[in-house]
Amino acid sequence: MIAPKRILVPTDFSEFSDDALEVAYDIAKQYQAKIYLLHVIETIQQCAVDYCLEEQTVDELEKQILASSEKMMKEQIEKVVKSKDVEIITDIRKGTAHREILKEEQSRNIDLVVISSHGKTGFLGHLLGSVAEKITREAKCPVVLVRKK
């Protein structure tokens, strides 16, 4: 039986991520563990086909997305976590979701990843391979896959 002390919860702010955070919170309370709540902002492509955005425009968009993500992360914690008896450390990274999640797992020496089986990806995610599937295959620690309720 594992007794995790560092639990990573990737979030895309969906209701499914809320479920994963709730499960992680219950585990963290039981084992006096910390939760590392992580959101990954996908990199904005500056150019597509024959059109490019100005660098200043991309920078401004990224600042807006970061501010919005910080706000949504606080709201998610307030909605799901009903008491302050578990320490929650938040982080927002920029990059490819599964790669950044795996980097966070390694850099924080995570004992357990709790991730939802579904997110905002929809049909395209099924074609390309979901983030949860990649994490389940490549994580070095145990992964709890939370199915939608």
N, CA, C and O atoms as a GROMACS GRO file, in nm:
protein
  596
    1MET      N    1   0.084  -0.119   0.000
    1MET     CA    2   0.000   0.000   0.000
    1MET      C    3   0.088   0.124   0.000
    1MET      O    4   0.178   0.136   0.082
    2ILE      N    5   0.062   0.214  -0.090
    2ILE     CA    6   0.138   0.338  -0.093
    2ILE      C    7   0.079   0.437   0.006
    2ILE      O    8  -0.041   0.436   0.034
    3ALA      N    9   0.165   0.522   0.057
    3ALA     CA   10   0.123   0.630   0.146
    3ALA      C   11   0.180   0.759   0.088
    3ALA      O   12   0.285   0.805   0.132
    4PRO      N   13   0.112   0.817  -0.011
    4PRO     CA   14   0.168   0.932  -0.082
    4PRO      C   15   0.181   1.054   0.008
    4PRO      O   16   0.099   1.078   0.096
    5LYS      N   17   0.287   1.130  -0.017
    5LYS     CA   18   0.310   1.257   0.053
    5LYS      C   19   0.303   1.375  -0.043
    5LYS      O   20   0.284   1.489   0.000
    6ARG      N   21   0.318   1.348  -0.173
    6ARG     CA   22   0.314   1.451  -0.277
    6ARG      C   23   0.225   1.401  -0.391
    6ARG      O   24   0.261   1.307  -0.462
    7ILE      N   25   0.110   1.465  -0.406
    7ILE     CA   26   0.011   1.422  -0.505
    7ILE      C   27  -0.002   1.529  -0.613
    7ILE      O   28  -0.028   1.645  -0.583
    8LEU      N   29   0.016   1.490  -0.737
    8LEU     CA   30   0.002   1.581  -0.850
    8LEU      C   31  -0.136   1.565  -0.912
    8LEU      O   32  -0.179   1.454  -0.944
    9VAL      N   33  -0.206   1.679  -0.929
    9VAL     CA   34  -0.336   1.679  -0.992
    9VAL      C   35  -0.334   1.775  -1.111
    9VAL      O   36  -0.342   1.897  -1.092
   10PRO      N   37  -0.322   1.724  -1.232
   10PRO     CA   38  -0.332   1.812  -1.350
   10PRO      C   39  -0.478   1.857  -1.367
   10PRO      O   40  -0.570   1.779  -1.345
   11THR      N   41  -0.497   1.982  -1.406
   11THR     CA   42  -0.633   2.032  -1.423
   11THR      C   43  -0.647   2.109  -1.554
   11THR      O   44  -0.556   2.180  -1.597
   12ASP      N   45  -0.765   2.093  -1.615
   12ASP     CA   46  -0.801   2.177  -1.729
   12ASP      C   47  -0.925   2.259  -1.694
   12ASP      O   48  -0.988   2.320  -1.781
   13PHE      N   49  -0.959   2.259  -1.563
   13PHE     CA   50  -1.071   2.335  -1.507
   13PHE      C   51  -1.207   2.279  -1.546
   13PHE      O   52  -1.309   2.346  -1.526
   14SER      N   53  -1.211   2.160  -1.601
   14SER     CA   54  -1.339   2.098  -1.636
   14SER      C   55  -1.399   2.035  -1.511
   14SER      O   56  -1.333   2.022  -1.408
   15GLU      N   57  -1.526   1.995  -1.522
   15GLU     CA   58  -1.591   1.926  -1.410
   15GLU      C   59  -1.521   1.793  -1.381
   15GLU      O   60  -1.523   1.745  -1.268
   16PHE      N   61  -1.459   1.735  -1.482
   16PHE     CA   62  -1.387   1.610  -1.462
   16PHE      C   63  -1.262   1.633  -1.378
   16PHE      O   64  -1.226   1.549  -1.295
   17SER      N   65  -1.196   1.746  -1.399
   17SER     CA   66  -1.080   1.781  -1.317
   17SER      C   67  -1.122   1.810  -1.174
   17SER      O   68  -1.048   1.782  -1.080
   18ASP      N   69  -1.242   1.866  -1.156
   18ASP     CA   70  -1.295   1.887  -1.022
   18ASP      C   71  -1.306   1.753  -0.949
   18ASP      O   72  -1.270   1.741  -0.832
   19ASP      N   73  -1.356   1.651  -1.021
   19ASP     CA   74  -1.368   1.517  -0.961
   19ASP      C   75  -1.232   1.462  -0.920
   19ASP      O   76  -1.218   1.403  -0.813
   20ALA      N   77  -1.131   1.482  -1.005
   20ALA     CA   78  -0.996   1.433  -0.973
   20ALA      C   79  -0.940   1.506  -0.852
   20ALA      O   80  -0.878   1.444  -0.765
   21LEU      N   81  -0.961   1.636  -0.844
   21LEU     CA   82  -0.914   1.712  -0.729
   21LEU      C   83  -0.983   1.667  -0.601
   21LEU      O   84  -0.920   1.659  -0.496
   22GLU      N   85  -1.110   1.636  -0.611
   22GLU     CA   86  -1.185   1.588  -0.495
   22GLU      C   87  -1.128   1.455  -0.445
   22GLU      O   88  -1.111   1.436  -0.324
   23VAL      N   89  -1.099   1.364  -0.536
   23VAL     CA   90  -1.039   1.235  -0.498
   23VAL      C   91  -0.901   1.257  -0.437
   23VAL      O   92  -0.868   1.198  -0.334
   24ALA      N   93  -0.822   1.341  -0.499
   24ALA     CA   94  -0.687   1.370  -0.447
   24ALA      C   95  -0.695   1.432  -0.308
   24ALA      O   96  -0.614   1.400  -0.221
   25TYR      N   97  -0.790   1.520  -0.288
   25TYR     CA   98  -0.809   1.584  -0.158
   25TYR      C   99  -0.839   1.480  -0.050
   25TYR      O  100  -0.784   1.486   0.059
   26ASP      N  101  -0.928   1.386  -0.081
   26ASP     CA  102  -0.960   1.280   0.015
   26ASP      C  103  -0.837   1.196   0.049
   26ASP      O  104  -0.815   1.162   0.165
   27ILE      N  105  -0.758   1.162  -0.052
   27ILE     CA  106  -0.635   1.085  -0.029
   27ILE      C  107  -0.536   1.168   0.053
   27ILE      O  108  -0.475   1.117   0.147
   28ALA      N  109  -0.521   1.295   0.018
   28ALA     CA  110  -0.427   1.383   0.089
   28ALA      C  111  -0.464   1.397   0.236
   28ALA      O  112  -0.376   1.398   0.322
   29LYS      N  113  -0.592   1.409   0.266
   29LYS     CA  114  -0.635   1.418   0.406
   29LYS      C  115  -0.597   1.292   0.481
   29LYS      O  116  -0.549   1.297   0.595
   30GLN      N  117  -0.619   1.180   0.418
   30GLN     CA  118  -0.592   1.051   0.484
   30GLN      C  119  -0.443   1.032   0.514
   30GLN      O  120  -0.409   0.976   0.617
   31TYR      N  121  -0.355   1.078   0.426
   31TYR     CA  122  -0.211   1.055   0.441
   31TYR      C  123  -0.132   1.181   0.474
   31TYR      O  124  -0.009   1.179   0.468
   32GLN      N  125  -0.200   1.290   0.509
   32GLN     CA  126  -0.134   1.418   0.539
   32GLN      C  127  -0.036   1.456   0.426
   32GLN      O  128   0.079   1.491   0.451
   33ALA      N  129  -0.086   1.449   0.306
   33ALA     CA  130  -0.004   1.477   0.188
   33ALA      C  131  -0.030   1.618   0.136
   33ALA      O  132  -0.130   1.681   0.170
   34LYS      N  133   0.062   1.666   0.053
   34LYS     CA  134   0.046   1.792  -0.017
   34LYS      C  135  -0.011   1.762  -0.156
   34LYS      O  136   0.016   1.658  -0.215
   35ILE      N  137  -0.090   1.857  -0.205
   35ILE     CA  138  -0.141   1.847  -0.342
   35ILE      C  139  -0.071   1.953  -0.426
   35ILE      O  140  -0.061   2.069  -0.386
   36TYR      N  141  -0.023   1.911  -0.542
   36TYR     CA  142   0.035   2.002  -0.640
   36TYR      C  143  -0.064   2.010  -0.756
   36TYR      O  144  -0.076   1.916  -0.835
   37LEU      N  145  -0.135   2.121  -0.764
   37LEU     CA  146  -0.236   2.140  -0.868
   37LEU      C  147  -0.170   2.211  -0.986
   37LEU      O  148  -0.117   2.322  -0.971
   38LEU      N  149  -0.173   2.147  -1.102
   38LEU     CA  150  -0.100   2.196  -1.218
   38LEU      C  151  -0.194   2.219  -1.336
   38LEU      O  152  -0.278   2.135  -1.370
   39HIS      N  153  -0.178   2.335  -1.399
   39HIS     CA  154  -0.247   2.363  -1.525
   39HIS      C  155  -0.142   2.394  -1.630
   39HIS      O  156  -0.046   2.466  -1.603
   40VAL      N  157  -0.160   2.340  -1.749
   40VAL     CA  158  -0.065   2.364  -1.858
   40VAL      C  159  -0.134   2.445  -1.966
   40VAL      O  160  -0.240   2.408  -2.018
   41ILE      N  161  -0.072   2.558  -1.999
   41ILE     CA  162  -0.119   2.643  -2.108
   41ILE      C  163  -0.047   2.599  -2.235
   41ILE      O  164   0.076   2.601  -2.242
   42GLU      N  165  -0.125   2.562  -2.333
   42GLU     CA  166  -0.065   2.521  -2.460
   42GLU      C  167   0.002   2.643  -2.526
   42GLU      O  168  -0.049   2.754  -2.520
   43THR      N  169   0.115   2.620  -2.588
   43THR     CA  170   0.188   2.726  -2.656
   43THR      C  171   0.106   2.779  -2.773
   43THR      O  172   0.051   2.702  -2.851
   44ILE      N  173   0.099   2.911  -2.784
   44ILE     CA  174   0.026   2.974  -2.894
   44ILE      C  175   0.116   2.976  -3.017
   44ILE      O  176   0.230   3.022  -3.012
   45GLN      N  177   0.063   2.924  -3.127
   45GLN     CA  178   0.137   2.927  -3.253
   45GLN      C  179   0.134   3.069  -3.308
   45GLN      O  180   0.027   3.125  -3.330
   46GLN      N  181   0.250   3.126  -3.331
   46GLN     CA  182   0.256   3.262  -3.383
   46GLN      C  183   0.219   3.265  -3.532
   46GLN      O  184   0.160   3.362  -3.579
   47CYS      N  185   0.255   3.160  -3.603
   47CYS     CA  186   0.227   3.156  -3.747
   47CYS      C  187   0.148   3.031  -3.783
   47CYS      O  188   0.170   2.923  -3.728
   48ALA      N  189   0.055   3.047  -3.876
   48ALA     CA  190  -0.022   2.935  -3.930
   48ALA      C  191  -0.039   2.960  -4.079
   48ALA      O  192  -0.087   3.065  -4.121
   49VAL      N  193  -0.001   2.864  -4.158
   49VAL     CA  194  -0.005   2.870  -4.304
   49VAL      C  195   0.068   2.995  -4.351
   49VAL      O  196   0.191   3.001  -4.343
   50ASP      N  197  -0.004   3.094  -4.399
   50ASP     CA  198   0.063   3.214  -4.452
   50ASP      C  199   0.031   3.339  -4.370
   50ASP      O  200   0.044   3.451  -4.419
   51TYR      N  201  -0.012   3.320  -4.244
   51TYR     CA  202  -0.046   3.435  -4.160
   51TYR      C  203   0.027   3.424  -4.027
   51TYR      O  204   0.032   3.316  -3.967
   52CYS      N  205   0.083   3.534  -3.982
   52CYS     CA  206   0.153   3.538  -3.854
   52CYS      C  207   0.100   3.650  -3.767
   52CYS      O  208   0.070   3.760  -3.815
   53LEU      N  209   0.089   3.621  -3.638
   53LEU     CA  210   0.054   3.724  -3.541
   53LEU      C  211   0.181   3.797  -3.500
   53LEU      O  212   0.290   3.740  -3.502
   54GLU      N  213   0.166   3.922  -3.464
   54GLU     CA  214   0.282   3.996  -3.415
   54GLU      C  215   0.322   3.938  -3.279
   54GLU      O  216   0.237   3.891  -3.203
   55GLU      N  217   0.450   3.943  -3.249
   55GLU     CA  218   0.501   3.889  -3.123
   55GLU      C  219   0.436   3.957  -3.003
   55GLU      O  220   0.406   3.892  -2.903
   56GLN      N  221   0.413   4.087  -3.014
   56GLN     CA  222   0.349   4.163  -2.906
   56GLN      C  223   0.207   4.111  -2.880
   56GLN      O  224   0.164   4.102  -2.766
   57THR      N  225   0.135   4.076  -2.986
   57THR     CA  226   0.000   4.022  -2.974
   57THR      C  227   0.002   3.887  -2.904
   57THR      O  228  -0.081   3.860  -2.817
   58VAL      N  229   0.096   3.802  -2.941
   58VAL     CA  230   0.110   3.670  -2.878
   58VAL      C  231   0.143   3.687  -2.730
   58VAL      O  232   0.085   3.618  -2.645
   59ASP      N  233   0.235   3.777  -2.697
   59ASP     CA  234   0.271   3.802  -2.557
   59ASP      C  235   0.151   3.848  -2.476
   59ASP      O  236   0.130   3.804  -2.364
   60GLU      N  237   0.072   3.937  -2.533
   60GLU     CA  238  -0.047   3.988  -2.464
   60GLU      C  239  -0.150   3.877  -2.443
   60GLU      O  240  -0.209   3.867  -2.336
   61LEU      N  241  -0.171   3.795  -2.545
   61LEU     CA  242  -0.263   3.681  -2.532
   61LEU      C  243  -0.217   3.586  -2.421
   61LEU      O  244  -0.298   3.540  -2.341
   62GLU      N  245  -0.087   3.558  -2.417
   62GLU     CA  246  -0.034   3.468  -2.314
   62GLU      C  247  -0.052   3.526  -2.174
   62GLU      O  248  -0.082   3.453  -2.081
   63LYS      N  249  -0.034   3.657  -2.159
   63LYS     CA  250  -0.055   3.723  -2.029
   63LYS      C  251  -0.202   3.711  -1.987
   63LYS      O  252  -0.232   3.684  -1.871
   64GLN      N  253  -0.292   3.731  -2.082
   64GLN     CA  254  -0.436   3.719  -2.052
   64GLN      C  255  -0.473   3.577  -2.014
   64GLN      O  256  -0.549   3.555  -1.920
   65ILE      N  257  -0.419   3.480  -2.086
   65ILE     CA  258  -0.446   3.339  -2.056
   65ILE      C  259  -0.391   3.302  -1.918
   65ILE      O  260  -0.457   3.232  -1.842
   66LEU      N  261  -0.272   3.349  -1.886
   66LEU     CA  262  -0.212   3.322  -1.755
   66LEU      C  263  -0.299   3.381  -1.644
   66LEU      O  264  -0.327   3.312  -1.545
   67ALA      N  265  -0.341   3.506  -1.657
   67ALA     CA  266  -0.425   3.570  -1.555
   67ALA      C  267  -0.558   3.495  -1.540
   67ALA      O  268  -0.604   3.473  -1.428
   68SER      N  269  -0.617   3.457  -1.651
   68SER     CA  270  -0.742   3.382  -1.647
   68SER      C  271  -0.722   3.246  -1.582
   68SER      O  272  -0.807   3.202  -1.504
   69SER      N  273  -0.612   3.180  -1.612
   69SER     CA  274  -0.584   3.048  -1.553
   69SER      C  275  -0.564   3.058  -1.403
   69SER      O  276  -0.611   2.972  -1.328
   70GLU      N  277  -0.494   3.161  -1.358
   70GLU     CA  278  -0.474   3.179  -1.213
   70GLU      C  279  -0.608   3.199  -1.143
   70GLU      O  280  -0.630   3.143  -1.036
   71LYS      N  281  -0.695   3.278  -1.203
   71LYS     CA  282  -0.828   3.302  -1.145
   71LYS      C  283  -0.910   3.173  -1.141
   71LYS      O  284  -0.972   3.142  -1.039
   72MET      N  285  -0.909   3.098  -1.250
   72MET     CA  286  -0.987   2.974  -1.256
   72MET      C  287  -0.933   2.870  -1.159
   72MET      O  288  -1.010   2.791  -1.104
   73MET      N  289  -0.801   2.869  -1.138
   73MET     CA  290  -0.743   2.774  -1.044
   73MET      C  291  -0.790   2.805  -0.901
   73MET      O  292  -0.826   2.714  -0.826
   74LYS      N  293  -0.791   2.932  -0.864
   74LYS     CA  294  -0.841   2.973  -0.732
   74LYS      C  295  -0.988   2.935  -0.716
   74LYS      O  296  -1.028   2.884  -0.612
   75GLU      N  297  -1.066   2.960  -0.820
   75GLU     CA  298  -1.209   2.926  -0.816
   75GLU      C  299  -1.230   2.776  -0.803
   75GLU      O  300  -1.321   2.732  -0.732
   76GLN      N  301  -1.148   2.696  -0.872
   76GLN     CA  302  -1.162   2.551  -0.863
   76GLN      C  303  -1.132   2.503  -0.722
   76GLN      O  304  -1.203   2.418  -0.668
   77ILE      N  305  -1.028   2.556  -0.663
   77ILE     CA  306  -0.993   2.516  -0.526
   77ILE      C  307  -1.106   2.553  -0.430
   77ILE      O  308  -1.146   2.472  -0.347
   78GLU      N  309  -1.159   2.674  -0.442
   78GLU     CA  310  -1.268   2.719  -0.355
   78GLU      C  311  -1.393   2.632  -0.373
   78GLU      O  312  -1.464   2.605  -0.277
   79LYS      N  313  -1.419   2.590  -0.496
   79LYS     CA  314  -1.538   2.509  -0.525
   79LYS      C  315  -1.525   2.366  -0.471
   79LYS      O  316  -1.622   2.312  -0.418
   80VAL      N  317  -1.408   2.307  -0.485
   80VAL     CA  318  -1.390   2.165  -0.454
   80VAL      C  319  -1.343   2.141  -0.311
   80VAL      O  320  -1.392   2.052  -0.243
   81VAL      N  321  -1.248   2.221  -0.266
   81VAL     CA  322  -1.186   2.199  -0.135
   81VAL      C  323  -1.264   2.276  -0.030
   81VAL      O  324  -1.274   2.398  -0.036
   82LYS      N  325  -1.318   2.204   0.066
   82LYS     CA  326  -1.408   2.265   0.164
   82LYS      C  327  -1.339   2.308   0.293
   82LYS      O  328  -1.401   2.376   0.375
   83SER      N  329  -1.213   2.272   0.313
   83SER     CA  330  -1.142   2.316   0.433
   83SER      C  331  -0.994   2.336   0.398
   83SER      O  332  -0.950   2.299   0.289
   84LYS      N  333  -0.921   2.393   0.489
   84LYS     CA  334  -0.780   2.428   0.464
   84LYS      C  335  -0.684   2.327   0.529
   84LYS      O  336  -0.569   2.362   0.556
   85ASP      N  337  -0.729   2.205   0.553
   85ASP     CA  338  -0.645   2.108   0.624
   85ASP      C  339  -0.546   2.034   0.533
   85ASP      O  340  -0.470   1.950   0.581
   86VAL      N  341  -0.546   2.065   0.403
   86VAL     CA  342  -0.450   2.007   0.310
   86VAL      C  343  -0.381   2.122   0.238
   86VAL      O  344  -0.447   2.214   0.187
   87GLU      N  345  -0.248   2.117   0.233
   87GLU     CA  346  -0.173   2.220   0.162
   87GLU      C  347  -0.182   2.196   0.011
   87GLU      O  348  -0.156   2.085  -0.037
   88ILE      N  349  -0.221   2.300  -0.062
   88ILE     CA  350  -0.232   2.291  -0.208
   88ILE      C  351  -0.137   2.394  -0.268
   88ILE      O  352  -0.149   2.514  -0.244
   89ILE      N  353  -0.044   2.343  -0.348
   89ILE     CA  354   0.054   2.428  -0.416
   89ILE      C  355   0.014   2.432  -0.563
   89ILE      O  356   0.000   2.329  -0.627
   90THR      N  357  -0.003   2.552  -0.615
   90THR     CA  358  -0.047   2.566  -0.754
   90THR      C  359   0.070   2.602  -0.845
   90THR      O  360   0.167   2.666  -0.803
   91ASP      N  361   0.058   2.559  -0.969
   91ASP     CA  362   0.160   2.590  -1.068
   91ASP      C  363   0.093   2.596  -1.205
   91ASP      O  364   0.002   2.518  -1.235
   92ILE      N  365   0.138   2.688  -1.286
   92ILE     CA  366   0.092   2.699  -1.424
   92ILE      C  367   0.215   2.697  -1.512
   92ILE      O  368   0.307   2.777  -1.495
   93ARG      N  369   0.217   2.604  -1.606
   93ARG     CA  370   0.329   2.592  -1.700
   93ARG      C  371   0.280   2.616  -1.842
   93ARG      O  372   0.161   2.606  -1.872
   94LYS      N  373   0.375   2.647  -1.927
   94LYS     CA  374   0.345   2.666  -2.069
   94LYS      C  375   0.414   2.556  -2.147
   94LYS      O  376   0.532   2.530  -2.127
   95GLY      N  377   0.339   2.490  -2.237
   95GLY     CA  378   0.398   2.385  -2.318
   95GLY      C  379   0.295   2.282  -2.359
   95GLY      O  380   0.176   2.311  -2.365
   96THR      N  381   0.342   2.162  -2.386
   96THR     CA  382   0.255   2.050  -2.422
   96THR      C  383   0.213   1.981  -2.293
   96THR      O  384   0.297   1.947  -2.210
   97ALA      N  385   0.083   1.959  -2.276
   97ALA     CA  386   0.028   1.914  -2.148
   97ALA      C  387   0.098   1.791  -2.091
   97ALA      O  388   0.150   1.796  -1.980
   98HIS      N  389   0.102   1.682  -2.164
   98HIS     CA  390   0.157   1.559  -2.106
   98HIS      C  391   0.306   1.574  -2.073
   98HIS      O  392   0.352   1.520  -1.973
   99ARG      N  393   0.380   1.646  -2.155
   99ARG     CA  394   0.523   1.664  -2.128
   99ARG      C  395   0.546   1.746  -2.002
   99ARG      O  396   0.632   1.713  -1.920
  100GLU      N  397   0.468   1.852  -1.985
  100GLU     CA  398   0.483   1.938  -1.868
  100GLU      C  399   0.438   1.866  -1.740
  100GLU      O  400   0.496   1.886  -1.634
  101ILE      N  401   0.335   1.784  -1.751
  101ILE     CA  402   0.289   1.707  -1.636
  101ILE      C  403   0.398   1.609  -1.592
  101ILE      O  404   0.427   1.597  -1.472
  102LEU      N  405   0.460   1.541  -1.688
  102LEU     CA  406   0.566   1.447  -1.655
  102LEU      C  407   0.689   1.518  -1.598
  102LEU      O  408   0.756   1.465  -1.510
  103LYS      N  409   0.720   1.637  -1.648
  103LYS     CA  410   0.831   1.716  -1.592
  103LYS      C  411   0.801   1.754  -1.448
  103LYS      O  412   0.888   1.747  -1.362
  104GLU      N  413   0.678   1.794  -1.422
  104GLU     CA  414   0.636   1.831  -1.286
  104GLU      C  415   0.646   1.710  -1.193
  104GLU      O  416   0.690   1.721  -1.078
  105GLU      N  417   0.605   1.594  -1.244
  105GLU     CA  418   0.614   1.471  -1.164
  105GLU      C  419   0.758   1.448  -1.120
  105GLU      O  420   0.783   1.418  -1.003
  106GLN      N  421   0.851   1.462  -1.211
  106GLN     CA  422   0.992   1.438  -1.180
  106GLN      C  423   1.050   1.548  -1.092
  106GLN      O  424   1.120   1.518  -0.994
  107SER      N  425   1.024   1.673  -1.124
  107SER     CA  426   1.087   1.784  -1.049
  107SER      C  427   1.035   1.794  -0.906
  107SER      O  428   1.108   1.840  -0.818
  108ARG      N  429   0.913   1.753  -0.882
  108ARG     CA  430   0.854   1.761  -0.747
  108ARG      C  431   0.864   1.629  -0.672
  108ARG      O  432   0.820   1.618  -0.557
  109ASN      N  433   0.923   1.527  -0.737
  109ASN     CA  434   0.935   1.395  -0.676
  109ASN      C  435   0.797   1.344  -0.629
  109ASN      O  436   0.779   1.305  -0.514
  110ILE      N  437   0.703   1.346  -0.720
  110ILE     CA  438   0.563   1.312  -0.692
  110ILE      C  439   0.549   1.163  -0.662
  110ILE      O  440   0.611   1.079  -0.727
  111ASP      N  441   0.465   1.132  -0.562
  111ASP     CA  442   0.437   0.994  -0.522
  111ASP      C  443   0.316   0.935  -0.594
  111ASP      O  444   0.306   0.814  -0.611
  112LEU      N  445   0.223   1.023  -0.635
  112LEU     CA  446   0.097   0.978  -0.693
  112LEU      C  447   0.042   1.087  -0.784
  112LEU      O  448   0.041   1.205  -0.748
  113VAL      N  449  -0.004   1.047  -0.901
  113VAL     CA  450  -0.073   1.139  -0.991
  113VAL      C  451  -0.220   1.100  -0.991
  113VAL      O  452  -0.255   0.983  -1.007
  114VAL      N  453  -0.307   1.199  -0.971
  114VAL     CA  454  -0.452   1.178  -0.978
  114VAL      C  455  -0.502   1.263  -1.094
  114VAL      O  456  -0.495   1.386  -1.090
  115ILE      N  457  -0.554   1.197  -1.197
  115ILE     CA  458  -0.593   1.267  -1.319
  115ILE      C  459  -0.728   1.215  -1.366
  115ILE      O  460  -0.760   1.098  -1.350
  116SER      N  461  -0.807   1.305  -1.425
  116SER     CA  462  -0.938   1.263  -1.476
  116SER      C  463  -0.920   1.188  -1.608
  116SER      O  464  -0.828   1.215  -1.684
  117SER      N  465  -1.011   1.096  -1.632
  117SER     CA  466  -1.004   1.017  -1.755
  117SER      C  467  -1.054   1.096  -1.875
  117SER      O  468  -1.026   1.059  -1.989
  118HIS      N  469  -1.126   1.204  -1.850
  118HIS     CA  470  -1.179   1.288  -1.957
  118HIS      C  471  -1.145   1.432  -1.927
  118HIS      O  472  -1.127   1.471  -1.812
  119GLY      N  473  -1.136   1.510  -2.033
  119GLY     CA  474  -1.112   1.652  -2.018
  119GLY      C  475  -1.190   1.727  -2.123
  119GLY      O  476  -1.297   1.684  -2.164
  120LYS      N  477  -1.136   1.837  -2.165
  120LYS     CA  478  -1.204   1.921  -2.262
  120LYS      C  479  -1.172   1.881  -2.406
  120LYS      O  480  -1.217   1.949  -2.499
  121THR      N  481  -1.098   1.775  -2.428
  121THR     CA  482  -1.046   1.744  -2.561
  121THR      C  483  -1.152   1.694  -2.658
  121THR      O  484  -1.142   1.722  -2.778
  122GLY      N  485  -1.253   1.622  -2.611
  122GLY     CA  486  -1.358   1.572  -2.700
  122GLY      C  487  -1.307   1.470  -2.800
  122GLY      O  488  -1.214   1.395  -2.772
  123PHE      N  489  -1.370   1.466  -2.916
  123PHE     CA  490  -1.342   1.364  -3.017
  123PHE      C  491  -1.198   1.369  -3.065
  123PHE      O  492  -1.136   1.265  -3.085
  124LEU      N  493  -1.144   1.489  -3.084
  124LEU     CA  494  -1.008   1.502  -3.134
  124LEU      C  495  -0.909   1.436  -3.038
  124LEU      O  496  -0.811   1.376  -3.082
  125GLY      N  497  -0.935   1.448  -2.908
  125GLY     CA  498  -0.847   1.386  -2.810
  125GLY      C  499  -0.844   1.235  -2.823
  125GLY      O  500  -0.741   1.172  -2.800
  126HIS      N  501  -0.957   1.175  -2.859
  126HIS     CA  502  -0.961   1.031  -2.879
  126HIS      C  503  -0.878   0.989  -3.000
  126HIS      O  504  -0.816   0.883  -2.999
  127LEU      N  505  -0.877   1.072  -3.102
  127LEU     CA  506  -0.798   1.040  -3.221
  127LEU      C  507  -0.648   1.055  -3.196
  127LEU      O  508  -0.570   0.972  -3.242
  128LEU      N  509  -0.609   1.158  -3.124
  128LEU     CA  510  -0.467   1.189  -3.104
  128LEU      C  511  -0.407   1.119  -2.982
  128LEU      O  512  -0.285   1.117  -2.967
  129GLY      N  513  -0.490   1.064  -2.895
  129GLY     CA  514  -0.440   1.004  -2.772
  129GLY      C  515  -0.454   1.104  -2.659
  129GLY      O  516  -0.400   1.214  -2.667
  130SER      N  517  -0.524   1.066  -2.556
  130SER     CA  518  -0.553   1.162  -2.450
  130SER      C  519  -0.432   1.185  -2.361
  130SER      O  520  -0.341   1.102  -2.353
  131VAL      N  521  -0.433   1.297  -2.295
  131VAL     CA  522  -0.328   1.331  -2.198
  131VAL      C  523  -0.326   1.226  -2.088
  131VAL      O  524  -0.219   1.180  -2.048
  132ALA      N  525  -0.442   1.189  -2.038
  132ALA     CA  526  -0.449   1.090  -1.929
  132ALA      C  527  -0.384   0.957  -1.971
  132ALA      O  528  -0.313   0.895  -1.892
  133GLU      N  529  -0.409   0.915  -2.094
  133GLU     CA  530  -0.350   0.790  -2.141
  133GLU      C  531  -0.197   0.800  -2.145
  133GLU      O  532  -0.128   0.706  -2.105
  134LYS      N  533  -0.145   0.912  -2.193
  134LYS     CA  534   0.000   0.930  -2.200
  134LYS      C  535   0.062   0.933  -2.061
  134LYS      O  536   0.169   0.877  -2.039
  135ILE      N  537  -0.005   0.999  -1.967
  135ILE     CA  538   0.047   1.005  -1.830
  135ILE      C  539   0.044   0.866  -1.768
  135ILE      O  540   0.140   0.826  -1.702
  136THR      N  541  -0.063   0.792  -1.789
  136THR     CA  542  -0.074   0.657  -1.734
  136THR      C  543   0.038   0.568  -1.787
  136THR      O  544   0.093   0.486  -1.712
  137ARG      N  545   0.072   0.584  -1.913
  137ARG     CA  546   0.178   0.501  -1.973
  137ARG      C  547   0.318   0.543  -1.930
  137ARG      O  548   0.405   0.457  -1.911
  138GLU      N  549   0.342   0.675  -1.913
  138GLU     CA  550   0.479   0.724  -1.898
  138GLU      C  551   0.518   0.768  -1.757
  138GLU      O  552   0.637   0.789  -1.731
  139ALA      N  553   0.424   0.783  -1.667
  139ALA     CA  554   0.457   0.829  -1.531
  139ALA      C  555   0.542   0.726  -1.459
  139ALA      O  556   0.527   0.605  -1.479
  140LYS      N  557   0.632   0.774  -1.375
  140LYS     CA  558   0.720   0.687  -1.297
  140LYS      C  559   0.655   0.644  -1.165
  140LYS      O  560   0.701   0.548  -1.102
  141CYS      N  561   0.550   0.713  -1.124
  141CYS     CA  562   0.481   0.681  -0.999
  141CYS      C  563   0.342   0.626  -1.031
  141CYS      O  564   0.299   0.630  -1.147
  142PRO      N  565   0.272   0.573  -0.930
  142PRO     CA  566   0.135   0.527  -0.955
  142PRO      C  567   0.045   0.640  -1.002
  142PRO      O  568   0.064   0.757  -0.967
  143VAL      N  569  -0.055   0.603  -1.083
  143VAL     CA  570  -0.152   0.700  -1.136
  143VAL      C  571  -0.292   0.651  -1.100
  143VAL      O  572  -0.327   0.535  -1.124
  144VAL      N  573  -0.371   0.740  -1.042
  144VAL     CA  574  -0.512   0.710  -1.018
  144VAL      C  575  -0.590   0.782  -1.128
  144VAL      O  576  -0.582   0.904  -1.142
  145LEU      N  577  -0.663   0.705  -1.205
  145LEU     CA  578  -0.743   0.757  -1.314
  145LEU      C  579  -0.887   0.771  -1.265
  145LEU      O  580  -0.952   0.671  -1.234
  146VAL      N  581  -0.936   0.894  -1.257
  146VAL     CA  582  -1.071   0.920  -1.205
  146VAL      C  583  -1.166   0.929  -1.322
  146VAL      O  584  -1.153   1.016  -1.408
  147ARG      N  585  -1.262   0.840  -1.324
  147ARG     CA  586  -1.362   0.840  -1.430
  147ARG      C  587  -1.470   0.941  -1.399
  147ARG      O  588  -1.494   0.974  -1.283
  148LYS      N  589  -1.536   0.990  -1.503
  148LYS     CA  590  -1.642   1.088  -1.481
  148LYS      C  591  -1.756   1.025  -1.402
  148LYS      O  592  -1.787   0.907  -1.418
  149LYS      N  593  -1.817   1.107  -1.318
  149LYS     CA  594  -1.926   1.058  -1.232
  149LYS      C  595  -2.055   1.046  -1.310
  149LYS      O  596  -2.157   1.006  -1.254
   0.00000   0.00000   0.00000
